[in-house]
């Protein structure tokens, strides 16, 4: 079930049922010079702001998306709401305040806001007084599904007609089990996407855990770029990863491997053995700043009778592998800062990266020109 909050939902009441009666709406225009407003059309998408369990009606939850500080909590109807994390009065963090009766109170002077962002109580104006001036904190449309809360940072009027966020494969499906991992990364979203879909690095960054260095294998793959996605299918039937042959693939079925990128920030990596066994790694990359991100990684797996064993072993294994990626991305990001940005050279294996970059760069530029043309090609490389 999808819970979607509309940007124009009427205000809820907390301390008072009286309507806002101010003759004017006090509003200071927000500067539009931050990441949210200087990233072309990349703000016009859904981004994960929190796990559903992190957003409650008892305490506020602070999140940052595209340099935009947010505070999330649940209104009296149980829906997740997201407001700018800044009181209108003296700009204290609302996320340090209290949530009560579906509203949030500022910890500094007690100004209180309902789930629409409307200021409904100003204690300094007297007990039970309706605010003399109508004021409102910016509220961001939200969607909740698959145990996650997404926010929309583009024009709020566009949110109601936007496609729903990416559905997590395997979650809640018969025969599948899943778990979620949260990881802080250094790195731009584009660089992180490329890392999550990059095969040649696995023999070096994940040596012994994923593949082994010094055992070069030739691989082929098809790369397809569409209007908003990149699909990669690998052709190496004798390929394997880590422990798969010893435990999760006792029948020795050939492994199929596909990587997919969905604009602007989602990767899906599938490893399947035959038609009945495999796992899917879906990463939702939430940009916190231009070179810092919080990644929500969902691992869904189906191994039949081995599901309980996999549930015990996979979290530790995937945490080790992800932490190895954290370290190499910190390495790359620090060096990009040091040397003033990207100056990439490439090989045939980097056709995948260039396909990703073309879509991201087009959106970052604000889509002033026609989108990159779709294409499909076959590449070969060693790993």
Secondary structure, DSSP 8 states (H G I E B T S, - for coil): --EE--TT-----SS-------SSB--------SGGGSSTTTTSSEEEEEEGGG--SSS-EEEEETTEEEEEEE-TTS-EEEEESS-TTT---GGGSEEETTEEE-TTT--EE-TTSBEEE-GGG-TT---SSB-B--EE-EEEETTEEEEE-S-HHHHTTS------TTTT-TT-EEEEEEEEEES-HHHHHHHHT-STTHHHHTBTTTB-TT---EEEEEEEE-SSEEEEEEE-TT---TTIIIIITTT---EEEEEEEETTTEEEEEEEETTTEEEEEEEEEEEEETTEEEEEEEEEEE-GGGHHHHHHHHHHHHHHHHHHHHHHHHHHHHHHHHHTS------GGGHHHHHHHHHHHHHHTTS-S-----EEEEEEEE-
